[in-house]
Amino acid sequence: MMSQISKRLPGLPVLLPLFLVWAGCSYDHGVDPVPTRITGDIIFSGPTPPDHVREASVVVVKKIPPDNLLNDLIISDPLTFDPQKLPGVDDTVHYELVANPGTYAAAGVLWRKKGQPWDIANILSLYIDLQKLAFIEIVVTAEQPIAKVDMIADWTLARRDAIMSGNIKFKNGWRQDTDFFVLGLYSTIPPQEKGEEYVIPFLSGGAAFKLIFQSTPVKSIPYSIEVNSEVGSGIDKGKYKFITLFWKGKNPSLADIRPIGFYNCQSDPLQPRGATAPASSIDFEVDFLKLPDGVKNYKKISKDCP
């Protein structure tokens, strides 16, 4: 079912690198009133916003990726969210964006950490169709000058208090049509039947991701990613049970994103190996021979390596 209100999404493989160019830029709304616009409500849910959050804004992009920042990218003024919002109490903030008539490819909500530039991994929400794993287009016309886009933004997704790091090694060549990679860390082991099963854990803060822009051949890539050490509970608190690398080709379809390797047990390569945050030396191999289908076989049970 297509949701007209975006689900909670911290960061997930369906986000293309359209937000990379956002860091440090601004948008001039001009002084003359324009009748066409995108407007709606951002419903901030979840816990109290973390103290390290500096600001949050709505971003709308006309093309993926944008050709021109001034023409294809619209950024809202900082959203006036309540920094003292009580856990479990929704905080609704209205926004309006001047938007020329046209079709806009994607929209989302990002947050920025104090003392740091904007980071594309800091996603609070995306306006997407979860069944199709696709952005919902936004259409503004002279006949319908106001497009309403509501999104739910969960502050759980802004928790970042631990570092996971390691090295990813590549084997069996390199795909020349490589566009970028996505490193995903999951607090549960997702099923393999449907692509959305990789996405759903992001909706509740049970996963973290990092975009890795590497289109030219390399033998390995070191990584470091900020994660939430409070995921899970009991003996599994802070544990990420499934750590994988997704590959994205130059095909514009989001369905082109596929896992090509994961952190596994040395004694059983089909068994995912977990790690508790913070952690370092989380090294693993990925295999280009897994394409075009991606990783299809791994054990769904959750247990420690023998």
Phi and psi in degrees as a GROMACS rama.xvg file:
@    title "Ramachandran Plot"
@    xaxis  label "Phi"
@    yaxis  label "Psi"
@TYPE xy
-76.1513  127.715  MET-2
-93.9398  130.668  SER-3
-83.5209  -10.2218  GLN-4
-114.486  125.091  ILE-5
-59.181  142.814  SER-6
-79.9676  167.975  LYS-7
-68.7392  131.314  ARG-8
-148.99  109.275  LEU-9
-81.8458  -33.6052  PRO-10
172.461  120.594  GLY-11
-149.876  163.976  LEU-12
-61.7364  -15.2787  PRO-13
-80.1025  -7.72297  VAL-14
-81.8971  116.079  LEU-15
-79.5162  165.209  LEU-16
-75.7335  37.5231  PRO-17
-73.0171  -24.3027  LEU-18
-85.8288  -8.43988  PHE-19
-58.6537  -39.8749  LEU-20
-78.219  -2.52837  VAL-21
-73.9217  -33.4855  TRP-22
-54.7923  123.729  ALA-23
80.849  0.665767  GLY-24
-101.557  164.72  CYS-25
-139.162  164.552  SER-26
-121.662  132.588  TYR-27
-92.6419  110.451  ASP-28
-76.5589  -12.9299  HIS-29
80.7859  177.531  GLY-30
-110.681  -17.1451  VAL-31
-89.3357  135.843  ASP-32
-66.3298  138.639  PRO-33
-119.335  126.036  VAL-34
-69.8402  -28.4474  PRO-35
-85.1657  138.377  THR-36
-162.176  164.454  ARG-37
-111.424  131.046  ILE-38
-143.411  163.425  THR-39
166.516  -169.334  GLY-40
-118.699  136.761  ASP-41
-102.401  118.065  ILE-42
-98.4343  104.534  ILE-43
-82.2847  120.239  PHE-44
-120.776  -173.043  SER-45
82.042  -151.272  GLY-46
-77.7264  -178.632  PRO-47
-63.1526  138.765  THR-48
-55.8808  134.683  PRO-49
-58.3983  149.123  PRO-50
-62.1689  -24.5317  ASP-51
-80.8058  -2.73273  HIS-52
-77.7292  123.219  VAL-53
-90.267  -45.5487  ARG-54
-163.109  167.722  GLU-55
-141.999  147.054  ALA-56
-145.981  156.438  SER-57
-88.4592  137.972  VAL-58
-124.25  132.161  VAL-59
-125.453  133.99  VAL-60
-124.746  138.796  VAL-61
-81.8366  -37.0483  LYS-62
-130.98  153.053  LYS-63
-121.6  113.227  ILE-64
-78.3139  162.312  PRO-65
-70.1087  141.214  PRO-66
-82.6152  -35.7422  ASP-67
-142.519  126.781  ASN-68
-61.6304  -42.1482  LEU-69
-70.1431  -31.0575  LEU-70
-94.4506  -31.1742  ASN-71
-108.128  -7.96817  ASP-72
-124.423  130.793  LEU-73
-124.693  130.497  ILE-74
-124.019  132.545  ILE-75
-75.6425  163.544  SER-76
-63.0782  158.592  ASP-77
-53.8156  134.493  PRO-78
-74.7461  135.986  LEU-79
-86.8911  63.1363  THR-80
-74.3422  159.36  PHE-81
-86.491  111.736  ASP-82
-69.8253  -13.1555  PRO-83
-108.124  18.928  GLN-84
-52.5285  135.242  LYS-85
-78.9105  145.881  LEU-86
-57.3687  135.042  PRO-87
83.0489  -3.64947  GLY-88
-107.587  124.595  VAL-89
-75.2847  145.205  ASP-90
-123.482  110.601  ASP-91
-100.333  127.327  THR-92
-122.797  128.106  VAL-93
-88.825  144.944  HIS-94
-138.438  158.274  TYR-95
-142.543  137.462  GLU-96
-126.203  129.95  LEU-97
-67.0173  129.979  VAL-98
-144.113  122.066  ALA-99
-64.9383  154.696  ASN-100
-55.4852  139.718  PRO-101
155.037  -177.271  GLY-102
-108.807  128.916  THR-103
-108.247  132.413  TYR-104
-78.3282  -29.8771  ALA-105
-159.33  156.582  ALA-106
-146.651  153.513  ALA-107
-166.852  177.499  GLY-108
-123.446  126.94  VAL-109
-117.333  155.177  LEU-110
-123.436  155.387  TRP-111
-120.244  138.39  ARG-112
-82.3552  144.888  LYS-113
-58.8565  133.147  LYS-114
76.2606  6.8036  GLY-115
-129.727  156.506  GLN-116
-74.582  172.141  PRO-117
-61.9958  141.618  TRP-118
-127.724  126.946  ASP-119
-65.1563  -14.829  ILE-120
-78.9124  -14.1032  ALA-121
-89.2341  70.3189  ASN-122
-100.377  132.592  ILE-123
-102.201  -26.3346  LEU-124
-165.857  152.643  SER-125
-134.354  146.721  LEU-126
-90.3293  93.7312  TYR-127
-136.432  162.334  ILE-128
-100.118  108.994  ASP-129
-67.7309  -33.1377  LEU-130
-67.5458  -39.2  GLN-131
-90.9633  -7.36196  LYS-132
50.7527  52.4617  LEU-133
-142.958  148.799  ALA-134
-65.4548  147.288  PHE-135
-89.7889  120.822  ILE-136
-67.6987  148.441  GLU-137
-116.234  123.892  ILE-138
-113.916  127.035  VAL-139
-121.385  124.79  VAL-140
-133.155  167.882  THR-141
-63.6813  -32.9431  ALA-142
-76.5339  -32.6281  GLU-143
-125.651  78.9185  GLN-144
-72.723  -13.1062  PRO-145
-120.517  119.652  ILE-146
-104.213  126.102  ALA-147
-98.5885  122.431  LYS-148
-129.769  107.742  VAL-149
-101.781  144.553  ASP-150
-141.221  148.719  MET-151
-100.537  126.814  ILE-152
-119.215  119.941  ALA-153
-101.398  120.383  ASP-154
-67.056  -13.4812  TRP-155
-56.3473  -31.8242  THR-156
-73.6713  -9.8295  LEU-157
-94.4754  2.05024  ALA-158
-74.4343  119.533  ARG-159
-144.838  99.8279  ARG-160
-135.049  8.9118  ASP-161
-147.198  157.979  ALA-162
-115.191  134.006  ILE-163
-116.407  135.597  MET-164
-145.999  162.596  SER-165
173.178  -157.735  GLY-166
-138.758  133.919  ASN-167
-107.579  123.498  ILE-168
-105.062  143.485  LYS-169
-107.683  142.75  PHE-170
-137.134  161.192  LYS-171
63.1383  52.2366  ASN-172
81.2908  -162.259  GLY-173
-146.55  135.363  TRP-174
-81.4242  121.84  ARG-175
-69.8018  -17.5536  GLN-176
-92.5001  16.5889  ASP-177
-64.7787  132.787  THR-178
-104.064  -58.0051  ASP-179
-161.636  176.012  PHE-180
-122.632  160.232  PHE-181
-130.764  122.287  VAL-182
-89.9845  124.701  LEU-183
-119.927  134.144  GLY-184
-120.547  124.808  LEU-185
-119.419  138.921  TYR-186
-81.9161  -11.2007  SER-187
-130.452  159.982  THR-188
-89.4134  113.306  ILE-189
-73.3351  146.935  PRO-190
-62.8828  167.103  PRO-191
-108.556  -8.74489  GLN-192
-68.0815  -37.2039  GLU-193
-126.218  141.66  LYS-194
-61.288  -32.7832  GLY-195
-66.9875  -17.901  GLU-196
-66.0245  -22.5578  GLU-197
-77.6789  -22.8697  TYR-198
-89.6712  -40.1842  VAL-199
-53.995  -42.4444  ILE-200
-57.7774  -25.5517  PRO-201
-68.0409  -23.6062  PHE-202
-70.1475  -21.3401  LEU-203
-115.03  11.5188  SER-204
81.8589  11.9449  GLY-205
-86.4057  13.1773  GLY-206
-153.727  162.215  ALA-207
-137.265  156.782  ALA-208
-143.329  160.851  PHE-209
-143.111  126.158  LYS-210
-79.4125  134.328  LEU-211
-121.65  109.352  ILE-212
-89.9167  96.8591  PHE-213
-145.373  95.6396  GLN-214
-100.341  -15.6228  SER-215
-98.2207  151.635  THR-216
-61.3823  134.545  PRO-217
-142.078  161.347  VAL-218
-89.4168  -26.2868  LYS-219
-158.795  161.469  SER-220
-136.596  120.201  ILE-221
-77.3275  150.121  PRO-222
-141.467  157.691  TYR-223
-147.641  129.629  SER-224
-136.234  136.372  ILE-225
-81.7092  133.545  GLU-226
-135.151  174.15  VAL-227
-97.6923  116.827  ASN-228
-79.4187  -0.780988  SER-229
-99.9167  4.16872  GLU-230
-65.3395  155.746  VAL-231
71.307  -169.212  GLY-232
-156.615  166.304  SER-233
59.1402  -134.159  GLY-234
-71.6069  -15.7645  ILE-235
-96.1361  7.99631  ASP-236
-62.8283  127.19  LYS-237
80.1327  5.07018  GLY-238
-96.0125  131.704  LYS-239
-105.563  111.718  TYR-240
-86.9255  -16.0894  LYS-241
-138.703  116.199  PHE-242
-121.545  116.699  ILE-243
-139.788  161.898  THR-244
-116.954  128.278  LEU-245
-100.116  147.379  PHE-246
-110.934  139.618  TRP-247
-124.491  120.945  LYS-248
-83.8626  -179.041  GLY-249
-78.6592  -7.7588  LYS-250
-59.929  129.933  ASN-251
-69.3465  -14.0867  PRO-252
-67.0966  135.523  SER-253
-65.5667  -24.0261  LEU-254
-67.9636  -8.12824  ALA-255
-77.4432  -5.42224  ASP-256
-86.9226  120.084  ILE-257
-138.835  142.653  ARG-258
-73.3271  137.406  PRO-259
-122.715  3.9524  ILE-260
176.899  158.958  GLY-261
-149.553  160.177  PHE-262
-70.3907  118.066  TYR-263
-131.376  172.798  ASN-264
-76.3867  138.764  CYS-265
-64.2963  -34.8587  GLN-266
-81.1021  -15.6728  SER-267
-149.256  94.2182  ASP-268
-64.6116  -13.0059  PRO-269
-92.0589  -1.59775  LEU-270
-102.885  118.736  GLN-271
-60.8865  144.197  PRO-272
-112.394  130.615  ARG-273
-95.2102  170.957  GLY-274
-150.47  141.327  ALA-275
-99.9199  130.194  THR-276
-73.6299  141.411  ALA-277
-79.2034  156.355  PRO-278
-156.158  151.26  ALA-279
-129.998  174.614  SER-280
57.7202  37.2569  SER-281
-88.2773  83.3056  ILE-282
-102.368  140.382  ASP-283
-157.953  165.784  PHE-284
-104.645  150.446  GLU-285
-126.274  152.614  VAL-286
-125.298  116.651  ASP-287
-68.0818  -16.7498  PHE-288
-70.6953  -11.9791  LEU-289
-70.4461  -19.9318  LYS-290
-80.1529  150.086  LEU-291
-88.4472  -6.44197  PRO-292
-84.957  -17.9919  ASP-293
78.822  -177.767  GLY-294
-69.3131  122.706  VAL-295
-114.485  -15.7036  LYS-296
-125.758  115.588  ASN-297
-157.867  155.693  TYR-298
-75.4652  135.499  LYS-299
-86.7341  -12.0835  LYS-300
-69.3995  153.359  ILE-301
-114.304  108.208  SER-302
-154.019  163.826  LYS-303
-73.9605  155.299  ASP-304
-63.7286  141.583  CYS-305
